[in-house]
Amino acid sequence: MSAAGTGPFYRAAGMTYLRYSNLCADYLRNVLKEPFKAKAMQRQVISYRSAPFADGKAGASTVVDLKTGMPSKGGGGVTGEL
């Protein structure tokens, strides 16, 4: 049994695990040296394709940049690639 008041340190800082892991990943990407930093920054780009549906049919799809929430120019980045 753990003592009362103990738990993950990110919770004590008022963060979720997802926020904590994203923050750690940002710090790691920032301290990398070239050419590793350039490769890591390319993987940071995330986008998704969104299409409105009306009457059971998909409308025109739009690629949206996850960081800005705005439609991206040029077709977007690679999604789901490690």
Rosetta silent file (secondary structure, phi, psi, omega in degrees, C-alpha in Angstrom):
SEQUENCE: MSAAGTGPFYRAAGMTYLRYSNLCADYLRNVLKEPFKAKAMQRQVISYRSAPFADGKAGASTVVDLKTGMPSKGGGGVTGEL
SCORE:     score description
SCORE:     0.000 S_00000001
   1 L     0.000  143.387  177.961    0.000    0.000    0.000 S_00000001
   2 L   -95.857  154.367 -179.710    1.170    3.495   -0.723 S_00000001
   3 L   -71.706  155.120  178.947    1.001    6.319    1.759 S_00000001
   4 L   -62.793  140.465  178.622   -1.715    8.948    1.439 S_00000001
   5 L    88.226   -4.706  177.734   -0.760   11.830   -0.816 S_00000001
   6 L   -93.693  156.080  179.626    1.687    9.850   -2.931 S_00000001
   7 L   170.309 -172.779  179.377    1.211    9.335   -6.628 S_00000001
   8 L   -60.250  139.777 -176.578    2.715   10.184   -9.945 S_00000001
   9 H   -67.369  -27.733  178.359    4.800   13.348   -9.822 S_00000001
  10 H   -68.448  -30.266  175.780    3.152   14.748  -12.958 S_00000001
  11 H   -68.524  -38.975  178.290   -0.181   14.671  -11.105 S_00000001
  12 H   -63.981  -27.965  178.405    1.370   16.617   -8.229 S_00000001
  13 L   -85.366   -1.591  178.348    2.433   19.221  -10.812 S_00000001
  14 L    82.314   26.310 -178.626   -1.160   19.442  -12.076 S_00000001
  15 L  -115.107  159.134  168.104   -0.549   17.694  -15.420 S_00000001
  16 L   -88.899  165.592  179.442   -2.016   14.738  -17.222 S_00000001
  17 H   -64.874  -37.200  179.998    0.317   11.985  -18.381 S_00000001
  18 H   -62.985  -44.250  177.834   -0.244   12.979  -22.012 S_00000001
  19 H   -62.196  -43.559  179.043    0.769   16.589  -21.308 S_00000001
  20 H   -61.863  -45.599 -178.082    3.823   15.389  -19.359 S_00000001
  21 H   -68.269  -36.066  176.600    4.950   13.008  -22.120 S_00000001
  22 H   -66.438  -38.946  177.875    4.488   15.685  -24.807 S_00000001
  23 H   -63.783  -43.341  177.646    6.532   18.134  -22.748 S_00000001
  24 H   -62.856  -41.342  179.138    9.332   15.566  -22.339 S_00000001
  25 H   -64.183  -39.903  177.404    9.291   14.850  -26.086 S_00000001
  26 H   -62.168  -44.514  179.175    9.555   18.590  -26.844 S_00000001
  27 H   -62.503  -42.041 -179.653   12.540   18.935  -24.514 S_00000001
  28 H   -63.754  -44.654  179.115   14.242   15.911  -26.068 S_00000001
  29 H   -61.801  -34.609 -177.881   13.746   17.204  -29.626 S_00000001
  30 H   -71.873  -25.832 -177.900   15.210   20.571  -28.607 S_00000001
  31 H   -95.706   -5.041  179.021   18.471   19.118  -27.243 S_00000001
  32 L   -68.775  151.465  175.882   19.218   16.792  -30.172 S_00000001
  33 L   -97.114  159.697  177.740   22.094   17.649  -32.505 S_00000001
  34 L   -66.447  148.360   -0.118   21.872   17.734  -36.291 S_00000001
  35 L   -85.842   -1.173 -177.604   20.972   15.626  -38.354 S_00000001
  36 H   -66.154  -34.825 -179.130   18.913   13.879  -35.663 S_00000001
  37 H   -65.013  -42.839 -179.912   17.119   17.086  -34.710 S_00000001
  38 H   -62.682  -41.484  179.083   15.894   17.691  -38.278 S_00000001
  39 H   -65.921  -40.873  179.881   14.523   14.136  -38.518 S_00000001
  40 H   -67.332  -37.573  179.384   12.777   14.432  -35.150 S_00000001
  41 H   -67.342  -32.382  176.976   11.229   17.787  -36.092 S_00000001
  42 H   -65.745  -37.241  179.803    9.798   16.253  -39.278 S_00000001
  43 H   -73.408  -14.979 -178.981    8.051   13.584  -37.212 S_00000001
  44 H   -73.679  -23.350 -178.305    6.548   16.279  -34.995 S_00000001
  45 L   -72.701  122.979 -179.540    4.229   17.449  -37.799 S_00000001
  46 L  -129.295  134.498  176.711    0.812   15.848  -37.388 S_00000001
  47 E  -142.737  163.622  176.467   -2.232   16.370  -39.547 S_00000001
  48 E  -141.140  159.779 -179.189   -5.519   14.661  -40.209 S_00000001
  49 E  -102.954  131.305 -178.621   -8.062   14.647  -43.009 S_00000001
  50 E  -122.926  137.695  178.046  -11.583   15.850  -42.232 S_00000001
  51 L  -138.744  129.900  176.497  -14.662   15.563  -44.432 S_00000001
  52 L   -75.424  143.921  178.130  -18.200   16.736  -43.636 S_00000001
  53 E  -113.185  133.309  176.068  -20.965   14.183  -44.182 S_00000001
  54 E  -141.242  130.672 -179.557  -24.450   15.125  -45.378 S_00000001
  55 L    56.178   34.675  176.904  -27.174   12.695  -46.449 S_00000001
  56 L    78.099    7.616 -179.593  -24.735    9.777  -46.076 S_00000001
  57 E  -122.078  141.628  179.937  -22.206   11.183  -48.543 S_00000001
  58 E   -78.041  138.713  175.327  -18.800   12.670  -47.826 S_00000001
  59 L   -87.641 -163.801  179.713  -18.169   16.256  -48.857 S_00000001
  60 L   -66.818  131.164 -178.804  -14.860   17.769  -49.887 S_00000001
  61 L   -86.327  150.440 -179.230  -12.081   16.640  -47.555 S_00000001
  62 E  -129.982  135.022  174.784   -9.700   19.047  -45.873 S_00000001
  63 E   -88.073  125.118 -175.999   -6.265   18.326  -44.377 S_00000001
  64 E  -115.096  131.525  175.974   -6.037   19.987  -40.952 S_00000001
  65 E   -77.096  125.463 -175.101   -2.800   20.710  -39.064 S_00000001
  66 L   -67.244  -32.860 -177.142   -3.222   19.376  -35.517 S_00000001
  67 L   -70.702  -42.033 -177.152   -1.033   22.036  -33.910 S_00000001
  68 L   -96.462  -24.081 -176.224   -2.860   25.057  -35.339 S_00000001
  69 L    78.048    6.050 -178.398   -6.279   23.530  -36.011 S_00000001
  70 L  -105.040  153.606  175.308   -6.275   25.281  -39.389 S_00000001
  71 E   -58.267  134.566 -178.675   -6.358   23.709  -42.855 S_00000001
  72 L   -90.548  156.442  179.215   -2.792   23.065  -43.966 S_00000001
  73 L   -96.547  141.734  174.113   -1.356   24.054  -47.313 S_00000001
  74 L    85.453   19.580  172.935    0.210   21.553  -49.663 S_00000001
  75 L    92.138   -7.169  174.922   -1.576   18.364  -48.627 S_00000001
  76 L    83.946  178.140 -178.276   -0.376   18.067  -45.025 S_00000001
  77 L   -94.871 -176.157  179.400    2.179   15.901  -43.333 S_00000001
  78 L   -82.050  132.865  179.128    2.512   12.197  -42.864 S_00000001
  79 L  -109.799  140.138  174.589    0.142   10.741  -40.292 S_00000001
  80 L    76.065    9.566 -179.957    0.770    7.673  -38.212 S_00000001
  81 L   -96.294  135.878  178.310    4.369    7.134  -39.305 S_00000001
  82 L   -96.617    0.000    0.000    7.040    6.397  -36.731 S_00000001
